[in-house]
Amino acid sequence: MAAVSRRRIGVAGLLASSVVALAACGGPSAVPGTTRAAAGRVTSAAPTSPSPSASATGRPSPTPKGLGPGEGTLTVLTFPGYAEYGGGDPNFNWVTPFEKSTGCRVNLQSPPSGEPADDYLARASFDVVSAPPQTAMRLIAEKKVTRLTTSLIPHYDQIPRWLRSQPSIADGDAVYGVPYLWGYFLTIHDGTAAGALEDGPVMLKDSPMSVADAALLLAGERPELGIKDPFQLTRPQLDATFDLLKQWRGDGRPYWKEPVDLVQAFAGGTARVARALPYQLMLLRGAGSVKASGDAMTGWVDSWMVSARAASPNCAYRWLDWTSTAKVQQQAAVWNGLAPANPLACTWKLKDEPVKTGQSAQAKRTCDAYRIDDDALLEKIHFAVRPTKDCGGRGGECTDYTDDWAARWARLVE
């Protein structure tokens, strides 16, 4: 592992590095893999812009106009593991087939290690970008991404309406993003702990958006604070939330950057309570008596968006459709340990694929872990939006993501 950057390894590959720790508990191994970065390429082809016909939230646009020819090169700005070339495992390669099928050569770019993704994604040049909710809403507000013509994305209609209409990417009839992967956090404990978050320390993902996990608990425990949306907090609500986060921290630094950090912490007995992904819970249940508790869940949806100044808009639309197909969604979901936006990915199968050990079997386990067919569960998840001073456009005085959440989080974890 020392010779390979952790920022260039997919979730499956990272979790594979915890096999030794899990083996002591009789746990399973994960699919190994590494991400091969693409060589930088520059395009000089003139773009042919798609027709700006209206998009409708939750359904394809009318009057399709079609796409022009591909421009030759597509700059894809995304997180490690979200666009794979098969460098670690040839079964996880959805970039090379895209290039062969469309003639659009991919120039893959990822945020540098140590730089906040929100800052990098908001200033970097790209044709398409995979953005989490807090960044997606910033890109829309700053007019750095374009409104989409969903009729130019044939597989868009296979994505469920609740995903397509997420407020982080859709505003009325205007659609700015195509959902790609999603997930949520729930409380897990090691079986010896009561599982109560109030007791701490609690292992959290090292992200300012984890503030919402603490706020969600306070919403139930301290109703006098009046917290209605864990992602839109007033100053007093944010102050109370950070008081709880300091209590959860205890004397250590209970934060995980990569999913494997949490898996190793539980396998080694250094963590007892955490906010974790269902995929992490699935692995840990195979390694010991790790359990889930409570219904307080926060979630997010990562989406593909097209730059308002895209040099290759026709290739960009081809990428949006390619990454919405069941085959690609299946590979991406298994590789990253997240839920696919296209539910057909859960059952898609290659001809002659081994039944119990093939990729489709892994996809089914992943989909089952996220319970993606459980509509009642979805209603309990608070999906992320960007914290804003106007309380998400509802009026009032709330706290801002950059100036308040991110700044205070950085001081908490330093």
C-alpha positions as CSV (number, residue, x, y, z in Angstrom):
1,M,0.0,0.0,0.0
2,A,2.9,2.4,0.6
3,A,3.6,2.7,-3.1
4,V,0.1,3.6,-4.0
5,S,-1.7,6.8,-3.1
6,R,-4.7,6.3,-1.0
7,R,-6.5,9.0,-2.9
8,R,-6.1,6.9,-6.1
9,I,-7.7,3.7,-4.7
10,G,-11.3,2.8,-4.9
11,V,-13.3,1.9,-1.8
12,A,-13.2,-1.8,-2.7
13,G,-9.4,-1.6,-3.0
14,L,-9.1,0.3,0.3
15,L,-11.2,-2.2,2.1
16,A,-9.1,-5.0,0.7
17,S,-6.2,-3.6,2.7
18,S,-8.1,-4.3,5.9
19,V,-8.2,-8.1,5.3
20,V,-5.5,-8.7,7.9
21,A,-7.4,-6.8,10.6
22,L,-10.7,-8.5,9.7
23,A,-9.2,-12.0,9.5
24,A,-8.6,-11.9,13.2
25,C,-12.3,-11.6,13.6
26,G,-13.2,-14.1,10.8
27,G,-14.3,-11.3,8.5
28,P,-14.6,-11.2,4.7
29,S,-12.2,-9.7,2.2
30,A,-13.3,-7.1,-0.4
31,V,-12.7,-6.9,-4.1
32,P,-9.2,-5.5,-4.6
33,G,-8.5,-2.7,-7.1
34,T,-6.6,0.5,-7.9
35,T,-7.4,3.5,-10.0
36,R,-5.1,4.3,-12.9
37,A,-5.0,8.0,-13.5
38,A,-5.5,9.1,-17.1
39,A,-2.8,11.0,-18.9
40,G,-3.6,14.7,-19.3
41,R,-4.9,15.5,-22.7
42,V,-5.9,18.8,-24.3
43,T,-8.6,19.3,-26.9
44,S,-8.8,22.0,-29.5
45,A,-11.9,20.9,-31.2
46,A,-14.7,23.4,-31.5
47,P,-17.8,22.3,-29.5
48,T,-21.3,21.8,-31.1
49,S,-23.7,22.8,-28.4
50,P,-26.8,20.6,-27.7
51,S,-30.2,22.1,-28.2
52,P,-31.4,24.0,-25.0
53,S,-34.9,22.5,-25.0
54,A,-36.6,22.6,-21.6
55,S,-36.0,19.9,-19.0
56,A,-38.7,18.7,-16.6
57,T,-38.0,17.4,-13.2
58,G,-38.6,13.6,-13.0
59,R,-39.2,13.1,-16.7
60,P,-37.4,13.5,-20.1
61,S,-37.7,16.7,-22.0
62,P,-40.0,17.0,-25.0
63,T,-38.9,17.7,-28.6
64,P,-35.4,16.1,-28.6
65,K,-33.0,17.8,-30.9
66,G,-30.2,15.2,-30.9
67,L,-26.4,15.5,-30.4
68,G,-23.7,16.8,-32.7
69,P,-20.5,14.8,-33.3
70,G,-18.1,14.2,-30.4
71,E,-15.4,16.8,-29.9
72,G,-12.6,14.3,-29.3
73,T,-11.6,14.9,-25.7
74,L,-13.7,15.0,-22.5
75,T,-12.3,16.4,-19.3
76,V,-13.9,14.5,-16.4
77,L,-13.4,16.0,-12.9
78,T,-14.3,13.4,-10.3
79,F,-13.3,11.6,-7.1
80,P,-11.0,8.6,-7.2
81,G,-12.9,5.5,-8.0
82,Y,-15.7,7.2,-9.8
83,A,-14.2,6.7,-13.3
84,E,-12.2,3.5,-13.6
85,Y,-9.8,2.3,-16.3
86,G,-9.4,-1.3,-15.0
87,G,-5.9,-0.7,-13.7
88,G,-6.6,-2.7,-10.5
89,D,-9.1,-5.1,-11.9
90,P,-10.1,-5.5,-15.6
91,N,-13.7,-6.2,-14.5
92,F,-14.0,-2.6,-13.3
93,N,-13.4,-0.5,-16.4
94,W,-16.1,1.7,-17.8
95,V,-13.9,4.5,-19.2
96,T,-12.1,2.5,-22.0
97,P,-15.4,1.1,-23.4
98,F,-16.8,4.6,-23.4
99,E,-13.8,5.9,-25.3
100,K,-14.1,3.1,-27.9
101,S,-17.9,3.4,-28.2
102,T,-18.0,7.2,-28.6
103,G,-14.6,8.3,-29.8
104,C,-14.4,10.7,-26.9
105,R,-11.1,10.4,-25.1
106,V,-11.3,10.9,-21.4
107,N,-8.9,13.3,-19.6
108,L,-9.5,12.3,-16.0
109,Q,-8.8,14.8,-13.2
110,S,-9.3,14.4,-9.4
111,P,-9.0,16.8,-6.4
112,P,-5.4,16.9,-5.0
113,S,-4.9,15.2,-1.7
114,G,-5.4,17.6,1.2
115,E,-7.4,20.3,-0.7
116,P,-11.1,20.6,0.2
117,A,-13.1,19.1,-2.6
118,D,-15.7,21.9,-2.5
119,D,-13.0,24.5,-3.2
120,Y,-11.3,22.5,-5.9
121,L,-14.5,21.4,-7.8
122,A,-15.7,25.0,-7.7
123,R,-12.7,26.5,-9.4
124,A,-11.3,23.8,-11.7
125,S,-11.9,23.6,-15.4
126,F,-14.0,20.6,-16.6
127,D,-16.5,19.4,-19.1
128,V,-18.3,17.1,-16.6
129,V,-18.0,16.9,-12.9
130,S,-19.3,14.5,-10.2
131,A,-20.4,16.8,-7.4
132,P,-21.8,16.1,-3.9
133,P,-24.8,18.2,-2.8
134,Q,-22.9,21.0,-1.1
135,T,-20.8,21.5,-4.2
136,A,-23.6,21.0,-6.7
137,M,-25.7,23.8,-5.2
138,R,-22.7,26.1,-5.2
139,L,-21.9,25.4,-8.9
140,I,-25.6,26.1,-9.8
141,A,-25.7,29.3,-7.8
142,E,-22.5,30.5,-9.4
143,K,-23.8,29.6,-12.9
144,K,-20.8,27.3,-13.5
145,V,-22.9,24.4,-14.6
146,T,-25.6,24.3,-17.3
147,R,-29.3,23.3,-17.2
148,L,-29.6,19.9,-18.8
149,T,-31.7,18.7,-21.7
150,T,-32.7,15.3,-20.3
151,S,-34.1,14.1,-23.6
152,L,-30.5,13.8,-24.7
153,I,-29.9,11.2,-21.9
154,P,-31.8,8.1,-23.0
155,H,-31.2,6.2,-19.7
156,Y,-32.2,9.1,-17.5
157,D,-35.7,7.8,-17.2
158,Q,-34.4,4.6,-15.5
159,I,-33.4,6.6,-12.5
160,P,-36.2,6.9,-9.9
161,R,-38.0,10.2,-9.6
162,W,-37.0,10.8,-6.0
163,L,-33.4,10.8,-7.0
164,R,-33.9,13.0,-10.1
165,S,-35.8,15.6,-8.2
166,Q,-33.3,16.1,-5.4
167,P,-33.2,19.8,-4.4
168,S,-29.4,19.8,-4.8
169,I,-29.7,19.3,-8.5
170,A,-33.3,20.2,-9.6
171,D,-35.1,23.5,-9.2
172,G,-38.7,23.3,-10.4
173,D,-38.5,22.4,-14.1
174,A,-34.8,23.0,-14.3
175,V,-32.5,20.0,-14.0
176,Y,-28.7,20.5,-13.5
177,G,-27.5,17.0,-12.5
178,V,-27.9,13.3,-13.2
179,P,-27.7,11.2,-10.1
180,Y,-24.8,8.7,-10.0
181,L,-24.2,7.1,-6.6
182,W,-25.8,7.7,-3.3
183,G,-25.6,6.6,0.3
184,Y,-26.4,7.4,3.9
185,F,-25.0,7.2,7.4
186,L,-26.5,5.3,10.3
187,T,-25.3,4.6,13.8
188,I,-23.4,1.4,14.5
189,H,-21.9,0.0,17.7
190,D,-19.8,-2.9,18.6
191,G,-22.3,-4.8,20.7
192,T,-20.7,-4.0,24.0
193,A,-21.7,-0.3,23.8
194,A,-25.2,0.9,24.3
195,G,-25.1,2.5,20.9
196,A,-26.2,5.8,22.3
197,L,-24.5,8.7,20.5
198,E,-24.8,10.9,23.5
199,D,-22.1,8.8,25.3
200,G,-19.3,9.3,22.8
201,P,-16.6,9.2,21.6
202,V,-18.2,8.7,18.2
203,M,-16.3,8.0,15.0
204,L,-17.4,10.3,12.2
205,K,-16.5,10.9,8.6
206,D,-14.0,13.8,8.4
207,S,-16.3,16.1,6.5
208,P,-18.1,19.4,7.5
209,M,-21.3,17.7,6.4
210,S,-21.0,15.4,9.4
211,V,-22.2,18.3,11.5
212,A,-25.7,17.3,10.3
213,D,-25.3,13.9,12.1
214,A,-24.9,15.6,15.4
215,A,-27.7,18.1,14.6
216,L,-30.1,15.3,13.8
217,L,-29.6,13.8,17.2
218,L,-30.1,17.1,18.9
219,A,-33.4,17.6,17.0
220,G,-34.8,14.7,19.0
221,E,-33.0,15.1,22.2
222,R,-33.4,18.9,22.6
223,P,-36.7,19.9,20.9
224,E,-36.4,23.4,22.4
225,L,-33.6,24.1,19.9
226,G,-36.2,23.9,17.1
227,I,-34.0,22.0,14.6
228,K,-36.2,21.1,11.7
229,D,-33.6,20.5,9.0
230,P,-30.2,19.2,10.2
231,F,-28.5,20.9,7.1
232,Q,-30.0,24.4,7.8
233,L,-29.0,25.5,11.3
234,T,-29.3,28.9,13.0
235,R,-26.3,30.2,15.0
236,P,-27.6,29.0,18.4
237,Q,-28.4,25.6,16.8
238,L,-24.9,25.3,15.3
239,D,-23.3,26.3,18.6
240,A,-25.2,23.6,20.4
241,T,-24.3,21.1,17.7
242,F,-20.5,21.8,18.0
243,D,-20.7,21.5,21.7
244,L,-22.0,18.0,21.1
245,L,-19.3,17.3,18.5
246,K,-16.6,18.3,21.0
247,Q,-18.1,15.8,23.5
248,W,-18.1,13.1,20.8
249,R,-14.5,13.8,20.0
250,G,-13.4,13.1,23.6
251,D,-9.6,13.1,24.0
252,G,-8.8,11.6,20.6
253,R,-9.5,12.2,16.9
254,P,-12.3,9.8,16.1
255,Y,-12.6,10.7,12.4
256,W,-12.3,8.5,9.3
257,K,-11.2,9.8,5.9
258,E,-11.3,6.5,3.9
259,P,-13.9,3.8,4.6
260,V,-11.2,1.3,5.5
261,D,-10.2,3.6,8.5
262,L,-13.5,2.8,10.2
263,V,-13.5,-0.9,9.4
264,Q,-10.0,-1.2,10.8
265,A,-10.9,0.8,13.9
266,F,-13.8,-1.6,14.8
267,A,-11.8,-4.7,13.8
268,G,-9.0,-3.6,16.1
269,G,-11.3,-2.6,19.0
270,T,-10.3,1.1,19.0
271,A,-13.9,2.2,18.0
272,R,-17.1,1.3,19.7
273,V,-19.7,3.8,18.2
274,A,-19.7,5.4,14.8
275,R,-21.7,6.9,12.0
276,A,-21.1,4.5,9.1
277,L,-22.2,3.5,5.6
278,P,-24.4,0.4,5.2
279,Y,-21.5,-1.1,3.2
280,Q,-19.2,-0.8,6.1
281,L,-21.8,-2.3,8.4
282,M,-22.2,-5.2,6.0
283,L,-18.5,-6.0,6.2
284,L,-18.3,-5.6,10.0
285,R,-21.2,-7.8,10.6
286,G,-19.3,-10.6,8.9
287,A,-16.4,-9.8,11.2
288,G,-18.1,-9.7,14.6
289,S,-21.1,-8.5,16.6
290,V,-21.4,-5.0,15.1
291,K,-25.0,-3.7,15.2
292,A,-27.0,-0.8,13.9
293,S,-29.3,1.3,16.1
294,G,-31.8,4.1,15.7
295,D,-33.6,5.7,12.7
296,A,-31.6,9.0,12.5
297,M,-30.0,8.9,9.1
298,T,-28.4,11.5,6.9
299,G,-27.8,10.8,3.2
300,W,-26.4,12.4,0.1
301,V,-26.6,12.0,-3.7
302,D,-23.5,12.5,-6.0
303,S,-24.5,13.7,-9.5
304,W,-22.9,14.4,-12.8
305,M,-23.1,18.0,-14.1
306,V,-22.0,19.7,-17.3
307,S,-19.9,22.9,-17.2
308,A,-21.5,26.0,-18.5
309,R,-18.3,26.5,-20.5
310,A,-17.9,22.9,-21.6
311,A,-15.5,22.6,-24.6
312,S,-17.0,19.2,-25.3
313,P,-20.7,19.3,-24.6
314,N,-21.6,16.5,-27.0
315,C,-19.1,14.2,-25.4
316,A,-20.4,15.3,-22.0
317,Y,-23.9,14.3,-22.8
318,R,-22.7,10.9,-24.0
319,W,-20.8,10.5,-20.7
320,L,-23.9,11.3,-18.7
321,D,-25.9,8.7,-20.5
322,W,-23.1,6.1,-20.4
323,T,-22.7,6.4,-16.6
324,S,-26.5,6.0,-16.2
325,T,-26.6,2.6,-17.7
326,A,-27.2,-0.5,-15.6
327,K,-23.8,-2.0,-16.5
328,V,-21.7,1.0,-15.6
329,Q,-23.8,1.7,-12.5
330,Q,-23.2,-1.8,-11.3
331,Q,-19.5,-1.6,-11.7
332,A,-19.4,1.9,-10.0
333,A,-21.6,0.8,-7.1
334,V,-19.6,-2.4,-6.4
335,W,-16.2,-0.6,-6.7
336,N,-17.2,2.3,-4.4
337,G,-19.4,0.4,-2.0
338,L,-22.3,2.8,-2.6
339,A,-25.9,2.5,-3.9
340,P,-26.4,2.9,-7.7
341,A,-28.8,5.6,-9.0
342,N,-30.2,3.2,-11.6
343,P,-31.8,0.3,-9.7
344,L,-31.5,-2.0,-12.7
345,A,-27.8,-2.2,-11.8
346,C,-28.7,-4.5,-8.9
347,T,-29.8,-7.3,-11.2
348,W,-27.9,-6.7,-14.4
349,K,-25.8,-9.7,-15.3
350,L,-23.1,-10.6,-17.8
351,K,-23.6,-13.8,-19.8
352,D,-21.9,-16.8,-18.3
353,E,-21.0,-14.8,-15.1
354,P,-20.4,-17.0,-12.0
355,V,-23.6,-17.0,-10.0
356,K,-22.2,-16.7,-6.4
357,T,-18.9,-14.9,-7.0
358,G,-19.6,-12.6,-10.0
359,Q,-20.0,-8.9,-10.1
360,S,-23.8,-9.1,-10.1
361,A,-23.8,-11.1,-6.9
362,Q,-21.6,-8.4,-5.3
363,A,-24.0,-5.8,-6.7
364,K,-27.0,-7.5,-5.1
365,R,-25.3,-7.7,-1.7
366,T,-24.4,-4.0,-2.0
367,C,-28.0,-3.1,-3.0
368,D,-29.4,-5.2,-0.2
369,A,-27.1,-3.5,2.3
370,Y,-28.5,-0.1,1.3
371,R,-32.1,-1.5,1.1
372,I,-32.7,0.5,-2.0
373,D,-36.2,-1.0,-2.6
374,D,-37.4,0.1,0.9
375,D,-39.5,3.2,0.3
376,A,-40.3,3.5,4.0
377,L,-36.5,3.7,4.7
378,L,-36.0,6.4,2.2
379,E,-38.6,8.6,3.9
380,K,-36.5,8.4,7.1
381,I,-33.3,9.7,5.5
382,H,-32.5,13.4,5.6
383,F,-30.7,14.0,2.3
384,A,-28.1,16.7,2.1
385,V,-28.3,20.2,0.7
386,R,-25.8,23.0,1.0
387,P,-26.1,25.0,4.3
388,T,-26.9,28.6,3.4
389,K,-27.5,31.8,5.2
390,D,-31.1,32.1,3.9
391,C,-32.0,28.7,5.3
392,G,-32.2,27.0,1.9
393,G,-34.3,29.8,0.4
394,R,-37.0,29.5,3.1
395,G,-36.1,32.8,4.8
396,G,-34.6,33.3,8.2
397,E,-31.0,33.6,9.4
398,C,-29.0,30.3,9.1
399,T,-25.3,29.5,9.0
400,D,-23.2,29.2,5.8
401,Y,-21.4,26.1,4.7
402,T,-18.0,27.7,3.9
403,D,-17.8,30.5,6.6
404,D,-19.4,28.5,9.4
405,W,-19.6,24.8,8.9
406,A,-16.3,24.1,7.1
407,A,-14.3,26.7,9.1
408,R,-15.5,25.4,12.5
409,W,-15.1,21.8,11.4
410,A,-11.4,22.5,10.4
411,R,-10.7,23.8,13.9
412,L,-12.5,20.8,15.5
413,V,-10.4,18.2,13.8
414,E,-7.0,20.0,13.7
